[in-house]
Amino acid sequence: MIPQGMTDRRDLHLTIGMEYCHLIMKRWVFAAAIVVLLIPSLAAFGEGGEVFHLAIDGSINPASKDFVVRAIAQAEDEGASLLIIELNTPGGLGESMRDIVMAELASTVPIAVFVGPAGARAASAGVLITLAADIAAMAPGTNIGAAHPVDLISGGTSTDETMTEKITNDAVAFAKSVAQERGRNIEWAEAAVRESSSLTATEALDQGVIDLLADDVPDLLQRLDGYTLPSGITLHTAGLTVKEIRATLRERLLSYLTDPNVVYVLFILGLVGLVYEFFHPGVGLGLAMGGICLVLAFLGLQVLPVNIVGVLLILFGTGLMILDAFTPTHGILTMGGVASLLIGSFALFNIHDRAIGLSWVTIVLVVGTTTALFVFIISKALLIQRKAPAIGTKSLIGMKGAAKISINPEGTVFVNGEYWRARSLEGRIPPGEEISVVGMEGRTLLVRRVHEHRPSSEVSRNTGQTK
């Protein structure tokens, strides 16, 4: 017979054991539930979200850099499964390329760089952008390579062999580190920089520079379905929606203004507009259009590698042409202005590669047109102003008009509907001051201030201005 105390203790131990087992079972169920809930999240990279797509067709510059970096950030914020960058570029600026590569390497969303469509290329800066992607793909009929950095970074103006070697070695180290990070052909990455080596799409696949070939973006998505990244993530792209990321209005505007040819033309048009306003005083079309062109040109000059000597030579050449219109040098100053314009134009941008730089055709056309404008239009207009008047010159004596520019002691006045060179007989006369013609010396009017007050309508009639 078992004593009552021992029975109670046995029941107590049994009860405690059952409660302990029940608690353990609850914990296992809770842990299993957490695992079940986490499985979809762990598979989100390969099966959830959308595929984002953007196209870069042109040079790599600050505008395209901002576009790509913004697209990567947007893809991360919206939980995209994949970001496809369709690339066709002749190259671009080294700093912009490095910013894009850094954004690719730091991205939490898998990035595929697709060199396409057929006929596209990933040259110069495009090589590093392709190598830095999680997935590098090319379309048949495309090519990749020629990533020598000297022309790209220094503008091809450096004659210091030591500096050239430093730039090249730095670019080689960067290319090798990117290729090593993504498990691609390190030897070819070095050859692309040192020797400007280039490969076709098939050669790039055979040499381990890229991961696969695809005809277009839909074909790329089919080939990537079930593709396993080096990180262990398996992509499931079949049936996913493709979301197109487009450049904003600001990015499109900056993209146009990072074309050296566009910026150069705007700069010259701005100067011509101001010159036109100089010859036709008053706030008018020349000032408005010239000011707008110059503001747009300065926006582009802020982001492009500009040589300040080139800017000064262009301004100096324009000044010589203007001076020649007033000084009888038989075209000597105009010839000097043309030479200064040409030299300044070729030296304006520190981009030696004409594939992404200022075209010599643009330079010749712009300088030729500008020269013709000064020689055949402005000079002719000034000759007309210098012609003997159709009416008797003595009939101008006693007429009233207005000073158009400061007369100190000589300047320009507007009398009887025409512009005249004038000399003040009583000190400086400021612009807008009413004058009276008291005599003539050749074709130069001798003028004095009109001290009495006149109605504004009369002043407007004599000056040719509306008030």
ABEGO torsion letter per residue (X at the ends): XBBAAAAAAAAAAAAAAAAAAAAAAAAAAAAAAAAAAAAAAAAAAAABEBBBBBBBBEBBBAAAAAAAAAAAAAAAAAGBABBBBBBBBAEEBAAAAAAAAAAAAABABBBBBBBOBBGBBBBEAAAAAAAABABBBBBBGBBBEGABAAAAAAGGABABAAAAAAAAAAAAAAAAAAAAAAGBBAAAAAAAAAAGBBBBAAAAAAAGABABBBABAAAAAAAABGBBBAAGBBBBABGBBBBBBBBBAAAAAAAAAABAAAAAAAAAAAAAAAAAAAABBEBBAAAAAAAAAAAAAAAAAAABBBBAAAAAAAAAAAAAAAAAAABBAGGAAAAAAAAAAAAAAAAABBBABAAABBBAAAAAAAAAAAAAAAAAAAAAAAAAAABBBABBAAAABGBBBBBABBBOABBBBBBGGBBBBBBBABEBBBBGBBBBBAEBBEABBBBBBBABBBBAAAAAAAAGBBX
